């Protein structure tokens, strides 16, 4: 044996002996420690011992590899054989070190043959899902795309460079090979990820890490609805891990409360009476309505619809006065007045108004005391009826509540050709992404609708869901529930403008603890089209909030007044109330220090318990 080979053989034997001794010694120490703690006995002891065996062996093998890699190769007597062996070993080493993409078993190949990751923001840019995107964070920044067969998988799926390399250093306790990727799922841009997809089914998944949520994909007769199963008892009992899984509605909460109870018998009976009255007089009502709609519609056939009773008259007046201060054209507005006093006021403000004597006569003229009370619900029914009538006449609709301020006319935004032309319905984001309004969180107080067969049928279905409106005391909840089904069944295209964009802010932004958006708006760095004072308990608070926000334009002597109660000086005016009662500049008043305001309100009381000043010290917004 040549001298060099003898040296190499001796070193190799010594290395093996050294590490064998190390393993034995560690084993003995582990046994002593295990026995001292009562672990090395029975099944538990075997488990711990096996775990330590594995870990020690991995450490030893890792160190052997490191020493082997550092040693010079032994001399070879035959150069040609040496070169062949080196080439073979290099090829084997390269293959062994090559990262491997996650492999799916044959048992799933008909519905799951591969998977990639793609950035969430890129996915939303490529496919506008219509829902307001939750801003991605560290642990929910990617979308998983599952492929049903090999032909759908992207061309470069097996490229190792698409796998992320492990970046973390676990120190001396690291038993992983740092050259291996942190994930076996390839990552690529959305365009490449979807290039071979002929159909893409999108599942919007809960990304709340506070719960143990599992998603099962079942190869079965296809469904476009998701079943929800929970470990929860009956009779309003909360989530209990000891319970068996059972099918529940999507509105079932962890506390055992159901958000979507079916309408009761009294709801059915009341809805039948309302619908009977409505359909009986539908033709007569639309005969009166039709020329009014034709009068106000834009050249692209858009009608701006508002519904009001006299209890909300000052909010209606403020909308007109604020628009007048900005020289805005309100000729497209049609007010559905639920009483004659409001019809008179709307016309005195220079607006076109319609009073449906057949259907609105039973609605009281006072304002609702709070969100969801009976008068509030009746007004919601009027909102359902009015859009159904205008839709049936073949017009596009911009529907808005009266607690609204325009900074810019929003109609051109929706009518102009562009990406938005592909959507049937577009909504302001309600802001509160709760289970009641998932997945769209659409605010039913500001939305635009293109007239087409899908939207006409949608409003017909919504009207016939009167019992659901009565049951939930909310036409918003009913609207979104019906809309979800029409998106799936008829391909209704819906878009909700995210609360994180500038265009359409509302009460959610006003009541933000940080006040981030309103601070930007007051400083002039945000450029909204409208402001909607939603998320507010009643009309009185809406008025106060608008006053201190610097968006109130109705003179005190005209608040909640009928035109007949005022002595107008202006003669031959088409809008005497607006001429006499609208202020040219906003009427700003402080009411609550802990709510957003145009000016500092340090000396005002808080509306919330222990409420701190919304303005920062020294008259600073930021």
C-alpha positions as CSV (number, residue, x, y, z in Angstrom):
1,X,0.0,0.0,0.0
2,X,1.5,3.4,-0.9
3,X,2.5,5.7,1.9
4,X,-0.1,8.4,1.0
5,X,-2.9,5.8,1.0
6,X,-1.8,4.5,4.4
7,X,-2.0,7.9,5.9
8,X,-5.4,8.5,4.5
9,X,-6.7,5.2,5.7
10,X,-5.3,5.8,9.2
11,X,-6.9,9.2,9.4
12,X,-10.3,7.8,8.2
13,X,-10.2,5.0,10.8
14,X,-9.3,7.5,13.5
15,X,-12.2,9.8,12.6
16,X,-14.7,6.9,12.7
17,X,-13.3,5.7,16.0
18,X,-13.4,9.2,17.5
19,X,-17.0,9.9,16.6
20,X,-18.1,6.4,17.6
21,X,-16.6,7.1,21.0
22,X,-18.4,10.5,21.1
23,X,-21.7,8.9,20.4
24,X,-21.3,6.2,23.1
25,X,-20.3,8.9,25.6
26,X,-23.2,11.1,24.8
27,X,-25.6,8.1,25.0
28,X,-24.3,7.3,28.5
29,X,-24.7,10.9,29.6
30,X,-28.2,11.0,28.2
31,X,-29.2,7.8,29.9
32,X,-28.0,9.2,33.2
33,X,-29.9,12.4,32.7
34,X,-32.9,10.5,31.6
35,X,-32.9,8.2,34.6
36,X,-32.4,11.0,37.0
37,X,-35.5,12.7,35.7
38,X,-37.5,9.5,35.4
39,X,-37.7,9.8,31.6
40,X,-35.8,6.8,30.4
41,X,-38.5,4.2,31.2
42,X,-41.3,2.7,29.3
43,X,-42.6,4.3,26.1
44,X,-41.7,7.8,27.2
45,X,-38.1,6.9,27.9
46,X,-37.8,5.1,24.5
47,X,-39.1,8.1,22.7
48,X,-36.7,10.5,24.4
49,X,-33.8,8.1,23.8
50,X,-34.6,7.7,20.2
51,X,-34.9,11.4,19.7
52,X,-31.4,11.9,21.3
53,X,-30.0,9.1,19.2
54,X,-31.2,10.9,16.0
55,X,-29.9,14.3,17.1
56,X,-26.5,13.0,18.1
57,X,-26.2,11.0,14.9
58,X,-27.1,14.1,12.9
59,X,-24.5,16.2,14.7
60,X,-21.8,13.5,14.2
61,X,-22.6,13.1,10.5
62,X,-22.6,16.8,10.0
63,X,-19.1,17.2,11.6
64,X,-17.8,14.2,9.5
65,X,-19.0,15.9,6.3
66,X,-17.3,19.1,7.3
67,X,-14.0,17.4,8.0
68,X,-14.2,15.4,4.8
69,X,-14.9,18.4,2.7
70,X,-11.8,20.2,4.3
71,X,-9.4,17.2,3.6
72,X,-7.5,17.1,0.4
73,X,-8.5,14.2,-1.9
74,X,-6.3,11.0,-1.5
75,X,-3.8,10.3,-4.3
76,X,-5.1,7.9,-7.0
77,X,-2.9,5.4,-8.7
78,X,-4.8,5.6,-11.9
79,X,-5.4,9.1,-13.3
80,X,-8.1,8.1,-15.8
81,X,-10.0,6.1,-13.1
82,X,-9.5,9.0,-10.7
83,X,-11.1,11.5,-13.2
84,X,-14.1,9.1,-13.8
85,X,-14.7,8.7,-10.1
86,X,-14.4,12.4,-9.4
87,X,-16.9,13.2,-12.2
88,X,-19.3,10.5,-10.9
89,X,-19.0,11.7,-7.3
90,X,-19.4,15.3,-8.4
91,X,-22.6,14.5,-10.3
92,X,-24.0,12.5,-7.3
93,X,-23.1,15.4,-4.9
94,X,-24.8,17.9,-7.2
95,X,-27.9,15.8,-7.5
96,X,-28.0,15.2,-3.7
97,X,-27.6,18.9,-2.9
98,X,-30.2,20.1,-5.4
99,X,-33.3,21.4,-3.6
100,X,-36.5,19.4,-4.3
101,X,-39.9,20.9,-5.1
102,X,-42.8,19.6,-3.0
103,X,-44.0,16.3,-4.5
104,X,-47.7,15.4,-4.5
105,X,-48.7,11.7,-4.2
106,X,-50.5,9.9,-7.0
107,X,-53.7,9.8,-4.8
108,X,-54.2,13.6,-5.4
109,X,-53.1,13.9,-9.0
110,X,-56.7,14.5,-10.3
111,X,-57.1,17.7,-8.2
112,X,-53.7,18.5,-6.7
113,X,-50.5,17.9,-8.7
114,X,-48.5,21.0,-7.8
115,X,-48.5,24.3,-5.9
116,X,-46.7,27.6,-6.1
117,X,-46.7,30.8,-4.0
118,X,-47.3,34.3,-5.5
119,X,-47.3,37.7,-3.9
120,X,-50.8,38.8,-2.7
121,X,-50.4,42.3,-4.0
122,X,-49.4,41.0,-7.4
123,X,-52.4,38.6,-7.4
124,X,-54.8,41.4,-6.7
125,X,-53.3,43.6,-9.4
126,X,-53.7,40.8,-12.0
127,X,-57.2,39.7,-10.8
128,X,-59.3,42.5,-9.3
129,X,-61.5,40.3,-7.0
130,X,-63.7,43.3,-6.2
131,X,-63.3,42.8,-2.4
132,X,-61.3,45.4,-0.4
133,X,-57.9,43.8,0.0
134,X,-56.6,43.3,3.5
135,X,-53.1,44.8,3.5
136,X,-50.6,41.9,3.5
137,X,-48.4,41.3,6.6
138,X,-45.4,39.1,7.2
139,X,-47.3,35.9,7.6
140,X,-50.1,36.4,5.0
141,X,-48.2,38.1,2.2
142,X,-48.5,35.3,-0.4
143,X,-51.3,33.5,-2.2
144,X,-51.1,29.7,-2.6
145,X,-52.0,28.4,-6.1
146,X,-52.9,24.7,-6.4
147,X,-52.8,23.0,-9.8
148,X,-55.1,20.1,-10.7
149,X,-52.9,18.4,-13.3
150,X,-49.4,18.6,-14.9
151,X,-50.6,20.6,-17.9
152,X,-51.6,23.5,-15.6
153,X,-48.3,23.7,-13.8
154,X,-45.9,26.5,-14.9
155,X,-43.0,25.7,-17.2
156,X,-40.2,26.5,-14.8
157,X,-42.0,24.8,-11.8
158,X,-39.0,22.6,-11.0
159,X,-36.4,25.4,-11.2
160,X,-34.5,25.3,-7.8
161,X,-34.0,29.0,-8.0
162,X,-37.7,29.5,-7.3
163,X,-37.3,28.1,-3.9
164,X,-36.3,30.4,-1.1
165,X,-33.0,29.7,0.6
166,X,-32.8,29.2,4.3
167,X,-31.6,32.5,5.8
168,X,-31.8,32.0,9.5
169,X,-28.8,30.8,11.5
170,X,-29.8,28.7,14.5
171,X,-26.3,28.6,16.0
172,X,-24.8,25.5,17.5
173,X,-28.2,23.8,17.9
174,X,-28.8,24.0,14.1
175,X,-29.1,20.5,12.7
176,X,-30.3,21.6,9.3
177,X,-28.3,22.0,6.1
178,X,-28.1,25.7,5.5
179,X,-27.9,25.2,1.8
180,X,-31.4,23.8,1.7
181,X,-34.4,26.1,1.0
182,X,-36.8,27.3,3.7
183,X,-39.8,26.1,1.6
184,X,-40.4,23.4,-0.9
185,X,-43.1,25.4,-2.6
186,X,-41.8,27.5,-5.6
187,X,-42.4,31.3,-5.6
188,X,-43.2,33.2,-8.8
189,X,-45.1,36.2,-10.1
190,X,-48.8,35.9,-10.7
191,X,-48.6,36.1,-14.5
192,X,-46.3,33.1,-14.6
193,X,-48.2,31.3,-11.9
194,X,-51.5,31.5,-13.8
195,X,-50.2,31.3,-17.3
196,X,-51.5,27.7,-18.0
197,X,-54.7,28.1,-16.0
198,X,-57.9,28.0,-18.0
199,X,-60.0,28.3,-14.9
200,X,-59.1,29.9,-11.6
201,X,-61.2,29.2,-8.5
202,X,-60.5,31.7,-5.8
203,X,-61.0,31.0,-2.1
204,X,-60.9,33.9,0.3
205,X,-59.5,32.4,3.5
206,X,-59.5,33.6,7.1
207,X,-55.9,34.6,8.1
208,X,-56.5,35.1,11.8
209,X,-53.7,33.1,13.6
210,X,-55.6,33.2,16.9
211,X,-57.6,30.1,16.0
212,X,-56.8,26.6,14.7
213,X,-58.5,26.7,11.3
214,X,-58.2,23.8,8.8
215,X,-59.1,23.9,5.1
216,X,-60.1,20.6,3.5
217,X,-60.1,20.3,-0.3
218,X,-62.3,17.4,-1.2
219,X,-62.3,15.7,-4.7
220,X,-66.0,15.7,-5.2
221,X,-69.0,17.0,-7.3
222,X,-67.9,20.6,-7.5
223,X,-69.4,23.3,-5.2
224,X,-69.0,27.1,-5.2
225,X,-70.0,27.4,-1.6
226,X,-67.8,26.7,1.4
227,X,-69.1,24.6,4.3
228,X,-68.2,25.6,7.8
229,X,-67.7,23.1,10.6
230,X,-67.0,23.9,14.2
231,X,-66.5,22.2,17.5
232,X,-69.4,23.8,19.2
233,X,-72.4,22.6,21.1
234,X,-76.1,23.4,20.7
235,X,-78.2,25.9,22.4
236,X,-75.9,28.9,22.2
237,X,-72.9,27.2,23.8
238,X,-69.4,28.6,22.9
239,X,-66.6,27.0,21.0
240,X,-65.5,23.8,22.8
241,X,-62.5,21.7,21.6
242,X,-64.1,18.6,23.3
243,X,-67.1,18.8,21.1
244,X,-67.5,16.9,17.8
245,X,-67.3,19.0,14.6
246,X,-70.7,19.9,13.2
247,X,-72.0,21.9,10.3
248,X,-72.9,25.6,11.1
249,X,-73.8,28.7,9.2
250,X,-71.2,31.2,8.2
251,X,-72.6,33.6,10.8
252,X,-71.9,31.3,13.8
253,X,-69.6,33.0,16.2
254,X,-67.2,31.5,18.7
255,X,-69.6,32.6,21.5
256,X,-72.3,30.3,20.1
257,X,-74.4,33.2,18.8
258,X,-75.9,33.0,15.3
259,X,-75.8,36.1,13.1
260,X,-78.0,34.8,10.4
261,X,-81.3,33.6,11.8
262,X,-84.0,32.9,9.2
263,X,-87.0,35.3,9.0
264,X,-89.9,34.4,11.3
265,X,-93.6,34.0,10.5
266,X,-94.3,37.6,11.4
267,X,-91.6,38.8,9.0
268,X,-93.1,36.7,6.2
269,X,-96.5,38.1,6.8
270,X,-95.4,41.7,7.0
271,X,-93.3,41.3,3.8
272,X,-96.3,39.8,2.0
273,X,-98.4,42.8,2.8
274,X,-95.6,45.3,1.7
275,X,-95.0,43.4,-1.5
276,X,-98.6,43.1,-2.3
277,X,-99.1,46.8,-1.9
278,X,-96.0,47.6,-3.9
279,X,-96.7,45.3,-6.9
280,X,-100.4,46.4,-6.9
281,X,-99.4,50.0,-7.5
282,X,-96.1,49.5,-9.3
283,X,-97.3,50.5,-12.8
284,X,-99.1,53.6,-11.5
285,X,-96.1,54.7,-9.5
286,X,-93.6,54.1,-12.3
287,X,-95.8,56.0,-14.7
288,X,-95.5,59.1,-12.5
289,X,-91.8,58.4,-11.9
290,X,-90.7,57.9,-15.5
291,X,-90.7,61.5,-16.7
292,X,-88.9,62.6,-13.6
293,X,-86.1,60.1,-14.2
294,X,-85.9,61.1,-17.8
295,X,-85.5,64.8,-16.7
296,X,-82.6,64.2,-14.3
297,X,-80.6,61.5,-16.0
298,X,-77.2,62.3,-17.3
299,X,-76.3,61.7,-21.0
300,X,-75.0,58.3,-19.9
301,X,-78.3,57.6,-18.2
302,X,-77.2,57.9,-14.6
303,X,-79.6,59.0,-11.9
304,X,-78.5,60.0,-8.4
305,X,-81.0,58.6,-5.9
306,X,-81.5,59.9,-2.3
307,X,-84.2,58.8,0.1
308,X,-85.4,61.1,3.0
309,X,-88.2,61.8,5.4
310,X,-88.6,65.1,7.1
311,X,-86.8,63.9,10.2
312,X,-83.6,63.8,8.1
313,X,-84.4,67.1,6.3
314,X,-81.4,69.1,7.7
315,X,-79.0,66.5,6.4
316,X,-80.6,66.7,3.0
317,X,-80.3,70.4,3.1
318,X,-76.7,70.3,4.2
319,X,-75.8,68.1,1.3
320,X,-77.3,70.7,-1.1
321,X,-75.7,73.6,0.7
322,X,-72.3,72.1,0.8
323,X,-72.5,71.3,-2.9
324,X,-73.7,74.8,-3.6
325,X,-70.7,76.3,-1.8
326,X,-68.5,74.3,-4.2
327,X,-70.5,75.2,-7.3
328,X,-71.5,71.6,-8.0
329,X,-74.2,70.5,-10.4
330,X,-76.9,68.5,-8.7
331,X,-79.3,68.3,-11.7
332,X,-78.9,64.5,-11.7
333,X,-80.4,64.1,-8.1
334,X,-83.8,62.6,-7.6
335,X,-85.1,62.6,-4.0
336,X,-87.5,59.9,-3.1
337,X,-89.4,61.8,-0.4
338,X,-91.4,59.6,2.0
339,X,-93.6,62.4,3.1
340,X,-95.0,65.6,1.5
341,X,-93.0,67.9,3.8
342,X,-89.7,66.5,2.4
343,X,-91.0,66.7,-1.2
344,X,-91.7,70.4,-0.6
345,X,-88.2,70.9,1.0
346,X,-86.4,69.1,-1.8
347,X,-88.0,71.1,-4.5
348,X,-87.3,74.3,-2.5
349,X,-83.7,73.3,-2.5
350,X,-83.8,73.1,-6.3
351,X,-84.0,69.3,-6.5
352,X,-86.4,67.0,-8.3
353,X,-88.5,65.0,-5.9
354,X,-90.9,62.1,-6.1
355,X,-93.5,61.1,-3.4
356,X,-94.9,57.6,-3.8
357,X,-98.3,58.0,-2.1
358,X,-99.1,54.3,-2.5
359,X,-96.0,52.9,-0.7
360,X,-94.6,55.7,1.5
361,X,-97.7,56.9,3.2
362,X,-97.2,54.6,6.2
363,X,-93.7,55.8,6.9
364,X,-93.5,58.3,9.8
365,X,-91.9,61.7,9.1
366,X,-89.7,61.8,12.2
367,X,-86.1,60.6,12.2
368,X,-85.0,57.2,13.5
369,X,-83.9,57.2,17.1
370,X,-81.1,54.8,16.4
371,X,-79.6,52.5,13.9
372,X,-81.8,49.4,13.4
373,X,-85.0,50.6,15.1
374,X,-88.4,50.1,13.4
375,X,-88.5,53.4,11.7
376,X,-84.9,52.9,10.5
377,X,-86.0,49.5,9.0
378,X,-89.0,51.1,7.2
379,X,-86.7,53.7,5.7
380,X,-84.4,50.8,4.5
381,X,-87.4,49.3,2.8
382,X,-88.0,52.6,0.9
383,X,-84.3,52.4,-0.2
384,X,-84.9,49.0,-1.7
385,X,-88.1,50.0,-3.5
386,X,-86.7,53.2,-5.0
387,X,-83.7,51.5,-6.7
388,X,-85.9,48.7,-7.9
389,X,-88.2,51.2,-9.7
390,X,-85.4,53.2,-11.3
391,X,-83.6,50.0,-12.3
392,X,-86.7,48.6,-13.9
393,X,-86.9,51.8,-16.0
394,X,-83.5,51.0,-17.5
395,X,-81.2,53.6,-15.8
396,X,-77.8,53.5,-14.1
397,X,-78.0,54.4,-10.4
398,X,-75.8,56.4,-8.0
399,X,-77.4,55.7,-4.7
400,X,-76.4,57.7,-1.6
401,X,-77.6,58.5,1.9
402,X,-78.3,62.1,2.9
403,X,-75.5,62.2,5.5
404,X,-73.1,63.0,2.6
405,X,-70.8,65.7,1.4
406,X,-69.4,66.0,-2.1
407,X,-65.9,67.4,-2.6
408,X,-65.9,66.4,-6.3
409,X,-68.8,65.1,-8.4
410,X,-68.3,61.3,-8.3
411,X,-70.5,60.5,-11.3
412,X,-67.8,61.0,-14.0
413,X,-65.5,58.7,-11.9
414,X,-68.0,55.9,-12.5
415,X,-69.2,56.8,-16.0
416,X,-65.8,57.3,-17.7
417,X,-64.4,54.4,-19.7
418,X,-61.6,52.4,-18.1
419,X,-61.0,49.5,-15.8
420,X,-64.2,50.2,-13.8
421,X,-66.4,49.6,-16.9
422,X,-66.1,45.9,-16.3
423,X,-68.0,46.1,-12.9
424,X,-71.8,46.0,-12.5
425,X,-71.9,47.4,-9.0
426,X,-69.3,49.5,-7.1
427,X,-69.5,50.3,-3.4
428,X,-67.9,52.4,-0.7
429,X,-66.1,50.2,1.9
430,X,-68.1,50.0,5.0
431,X,-64.9,49.7,7.0
432,X,-66.1,47.2,9.5
433,X,-65.0,43.8,8.1
434,X,-67.3,41.7,10.4
435,X,-68.9,38.4,9.7
436,X,-72.2,40.1,8.9
437,X,-70.9,41.7,5.7
438,X,-68.3,39.3,4.4
439,X,-66.6,39.1,2.0
440,X,-67.3,42.5,0.5
441,X,-68.0,44.8,3.5
442,X,-70.1,46.9,1.1
443,X,-71.6,50.1,2.4
444,X,-75.2,50.3,1.2
445,X,-75.3,54.1,1.7
446,X,-73.1,54.9,-1.3
447,X,-72.9,52.7,-4.4
448,X,-73.1,52.9,-8.2
449,X,-75.0,50.4,-10.4
450,X,-74.8,49.9,-14.2
451,X,-78.1,48.9,-15.7
452,X,-78.0,45.4,-17.3
453,X,-79.9,42.1,-16.9
454,X,-77.7,41.0,-14.0
455,X,-78.4,44.2,-11.9
456,X,-82.1,44.4,-12.8
457,X,-82.5,40.8,-11.6
458,X,-80.4,41.5,-8.5
459,X,-82.7,44.4,-7.4
460,X,-85.8,42.2,-8.1
461,X,-84.3,39.5,-5.8
462,X,-83.4,42.0,-3.1
463,X,-87.0,43.4,-3.2
464,X,-88.3,39.9,-2.7
465,X,-86.1,39.5,0.3
466,X,-88.1,42.0,2.3
467,X,-88.5,39.4,5.1
468,X,-84.7,39.3,5.5
469,X,-84.5,43.1,5.8
470,X,-87.2,43.0,8.4
471,X,-85.6,40.2,10.3
472,X,-82.1,41.7,10.4
473,X,-83.2,45.4,10.7
474,X,-80.7,46.1,8.0
475,X,-81.0,46.3,4.3
476,X,-77.2,46.3,4.1
477,X,-76.9,42.8,5.5
478,X,-79.7,41.5,3.2
479,X,-78.1,43.3,0.2
480,X,-74.7,41.6,0.8
481,X,-76.2,38.2,1.4
482,X,-78.2,38.3,-1.9
483,X,-75.3,39.8,-3.7
484,X,-73.0,37.0,-2.7
485,X,-75.2,34.4,-4.3
486,X,-75.7,36.5,-7.5
487,X,-71.9,36.9,-7.8
488,X,-71.5,33.1,-7.7
489,X,-74.6,32.2,-9.7
490,X,-74.9,34.9,-12.4
491,X,-71.4,36.3,-12.5
492,X,-72.5,39.7,-11.0
493,X,-69.3,41.8,-11.0
494,X,-68.9,43.7,-7.8
495,X,-66.2,46.0,-6.6
496,X,-65.7,47.6,-3.2
497,X,-63.2,50.5,-3.0
498,X,-60.9,49.7,-0.1
499,X,-61.0,51.7,3.1
500,X,-57.2,52.0,2.7
501,X,-57.6,54.2,-0.5
502,X,-58.5,57.9,-0.7
503,X,-61.6,58.1,-2.9
504,X,-64.6,57.4,-0.6
505,X,-64.0,57.9,3.1
506,X,-66.7,57.5,5.7
507,X,-67.5,57.0,9.4
508,X,-65.0,54.3,9.8
509,X,-62.3,56.8,9.0
510,X,-63.9,59.5,11.2
511,X,-63.9,57.2,14.2
512,X,-60.4,55.8,13.7
513,X,-58.4,56.0,17.0
514,X,-55.4,57.3,15.2
515,X,-57.4,59.7,13.1
516,X,-54.9,59.0,10.3
517,X,-57.1,59.6,7.3
518,X,-59.0,62.6,8.6
519,X,-55.7,64.3,9.6
520,X,-54.6,63.8,6.0
521,X,-57.9,65.1,4.7
522,X,-57.8,68.2,6.9
523,X,-54.2,68.9,6.0
524,X,-55.0,68.6,2.2
525,X,-52.8,65.5,1.5
526,X,-55.9,63.3,0.9
527,X,-58.1,63.9,-2.2
528,X,-61.5,62.3,-1.6
529,X,-64.6,62.6,-3.8
530,X,-67.1,62.4,-0.9
531,X,-67.4,62.1,2.8
532,X,-70.1,59.9,4.3
533,X,-70.9,60.3,8.0
534,X,-71.8,56.7,8.5
535,X,-71.0,54.6,11.6
536,X,-72.9,57.1,13.7
537,X,-75.7,56.2,16.1
538,X,-78.3,58.8,15.1
539,X,-79.0,62.0,13.2
540,X,-78.2,64.3,16.1
541,X,-74.6,63.0,16.3
542,X,-74.2,63.2,12.6
543,X,-75.1,66.9,12.7
544,X,-72.6,67.6,15.5
545,X,-69.8,65.7,13.9
546,X,-70.3,67.5,10.6
547,X,-70.3,70.8,12.3
548,X,-67.0,70.3,14.0
549,X,-65.5,68.7,10.9
550,X,-66.2,72.0,9.1
551,X,-68.8,70.4,6.7
552,X,-72.0,72.1,8.0
553,X,-73.5,74.8,5.8
554,X,-77.2,75.2,7.0
555,X,-78.0,78.3,8.9
556,X,-79.3,77.8,12.4
557,X,-82.6,79.5,11.7
558,X,-83.4,77.0,8.9
559,X,-82.6,73.7,10.7
560,X,-85.5,71.3,10.6
561,X,-87.8,74.0,9.1
562,X,-90.4,73.6,6.4
563,X,-90.2,76.1,3.6
564,X,-93.7,77.3,4.5
565,X,-92.4,78.2,8.0
566,X,-89.8,80.6,6.5
567,X,-90.3,84.1,5.0
568,X,-88.2,84.0,1.8
569,X,-86.9,87.3,0.5
570,X,-85.8,86.1,-2.9
571,X,-88.6,86.1,-5.4
572,X,-89.0,84.0,-8.5
573,X,-86.2,81.6,-7.4
574,X,-86.2,77.9,-8.3
575,X,-84.4,77.1,-5.0
576,X,-85.6,79.7,-2.4
577,X,-84.6,77.5,0.6
578,X,-81.1,77.1,-0.7
579,X,-80.8,80.8,-1.5
580,X,-81.9,81.8,2.0
581,X,-80.6,79.1,4.2
582,X,-77.2,78.0,2.7
583,X,-74.1,79.5,4.2
584,X,-71.2,80.4,1.8
585,X,-68.7,79.2,4.4
586,X,-68.9,76.3,6.7
587,X,-70.4,76.9,10.2
588,X,-67.8,75.3,12.5
589,X,-68.6,74.5,16.1
590,X,-66.8,72.4,18.7
591,X,-68.7,69.7,20.5
592,X,-66.3,66.9,21.5
593,X,-62.6,67.1,22.0
594,X,-62.0,63.4,21.3
595,X,-63.5,63.5,17.8
596,X,-61.9,64.9,14.6
597,X,-62.4,68.6,14.2
598,X,-61.4,71.4,11.8
599,X,-60.2,73.5,14.7
600,X,-58.8,72.4,18.1
601,X,-61.5,71.6,20.6
602,X,-59.4,71.3,23.7
603,X,-62.1,72.8,26.0
604,X,-65.0,70.6,24.8
605,X,-66.1,67.5,26.8
606,X,-65.3,64.0,25.4
607,X,-68.1,61.9,24.0
608,X,-66.3,58.7,25.0
609,X,-65.3,57.8,28.5
610,X,-61.8,59.2,29.3
611,X,-61.6,60.5,25.8
612,X,-58.4,62.4,25.0
613,X,-58.0,65.4,22.7
614,X,-58.0,64.5,19.1
615,X,-55.8,67.4,18.4
616,X,-52.2,67.1,19.6
617,X,-50.7,69.7,21.9
618,X,-49.7,73.1,20.4
619,X,-52.5,73.0,17.8
620,X,-50.8,70.2,15.8
621,X,-52.6,67.7,13.6
622,X,-49.6,65.4,13.5
